[in-house]
Amino acid sequence: MSFAAELKKELCAEPLKRKEKMLAECYGMAIVSRGFDAGNISLVTENQGVAVRYAKLMERLLGVTAETVERERADGAVYTVSLTEEADRAALLKLFGHSGKEPNRRINIQNIGGEENYADFLRGIYLSCGSISDPNKSYHIELAVPFLNLSKELALMLSQLLSMPKSVRRRGDYVLYYKESEHIEDFLTFIGAPMKALEIMEIKVVKDVRNKVNRRTNCETANIDKTVVASARQVADIRLICEKKGMEFLPENLRELAQLRLENPEMSLAELGSVLKKPISRSGVNHRLERLAEIAEDLREKEKEA
């Protein structure tokens, strides 16, 4: 099961108890659905649990039976929950204080009740028109709202309760969204999905640790590569000196280091310095190797001139 499906499953597991809370949630589901007028009250969803919950809410609040139709598509089933009887549609609109003829749908704040019901209302909004990406891949949650004024009212509500969402127009919808993991966690916790919010936090921690390990590994690998390349160049310089002049050509301090480098090409500069008869610092080793490089370069130049 996908993260998005698991989230809606967690939200749909919230018990239906007090009427005020059921009213707020059902209103949230209805107000952002495609069908919410006298001729058509329906909700289309790919999630069976959402379809069952919407039908159950209307039954609990009005005692009406909604029709649920399942339609198979290539990418999965789609469920349409609708009130087929005109009287039932009229009863639901009356319950929510809507005429069913509004050209630009707005929120009737009385249906939400007190502050304790805002979470239920937003849970209904999300169940009806919300979606979320897999946090293992990206952080993104959105609400696809069908009317401009409705989206503006929701954005204001979210800004007062949580944080201001960003918005974009897409295929006729006014989409409100969050891309910051902290805002998504806050939203999920508020609407009643603390387990999924916690899962995002855990995923984020794992990602941070993995990124730090990768950065450290890449850095260490780059340092190893540099050491290998530098060592190979130093060995080539020393062998050239030995070939052209012999090891005895070098002063004792350079001869000792040159011999040590030939025998230990994998050692770092600090390690080379620590095993000399008279240990020296990394910078001291580097200075002596630079002297060897200069001698080798002089020999190469003389060879070109000859």
C-alpha positions, 0 to 999 in steps of 0.5 A: 500500500502506498504512503498516500493510501495508508494516510487516508486509511489512518484518517478514515479510522477516526471514530465517528462520534459527536454530531458536530464533528461529523457535520464539520467533516462531512461538510469539508468533504462535500464543499470541495467535491465536484458535485454539490448542487441541487442536481448533483451531489456526488464525490468521486474518489480512488479510495474505497475507505473515503467512499465508505466514510462519506456515505456513512457520514450522510447516513448518520447525519440525515438518515439517507442512503447514498449510492456507491458505484465502483468503476474499473479503470486501467490504473485501478478502481474509481468510486462515485458516492452520490445522492440519487433522490432529489429530496435527499439532495435538498435535505443535505443542502439545507443541512449545510445552509446552501442553495445549490445554485451558488456560481462561486462556492464559499464556506459556510463557517457555521457548519464548522462550529467551534475551534475544536471542529476545524481539524475535522473540517480540514480532514474532510477537505483532505479526504475529498480533494487532497493528495500527498507524494511519497516522502521517500522521494519528495515532500509535497501535499496539496488540496485541489480546490474547484473554486477561487474564493473557496481556495482563498478562504481555505488558504486564510484558514490554514494560515491562521491555524498552521502556516500559509500554503503556496498556491497554483492554478492547474487544470481548472483547479486552485491548488493549495500546497506545502513542500516543506516537510515541517509544514506537512508534518504539522498539517497531518498531525492537526487533521488526525494522522500523527503516525504518518507525520511521525513517519515523515520525521523518521524518513527525514532523519534517515535521509539526513544521516544518509546524505552526511554519510555520502558526503563524508564518503565522497570526501574521503574517496576524493582524498584517497584519489588525490593521495594515490595520484600524488604518490604515483607522481612522487614514486615516478620522480624518485625512480627517475632520480635513481635511474639517472643519478642513483640514490646516493646522489641525494642528501641523506634527509631526501634519500631516507624519505625517497626510499621510504616512499618507494617502499610505502606508496600507500602511506599518507604524508603524515604517516611518512613523517612519523616513521622517519628516524627523526619524525617530522610534520606533514608539511616537512614531508611535503617540503622534502617531496617538493625538493625531490620533484624539483630535482626530477624536473631538472633532470627531465629538462636536461634530457630534453636539451641533450 
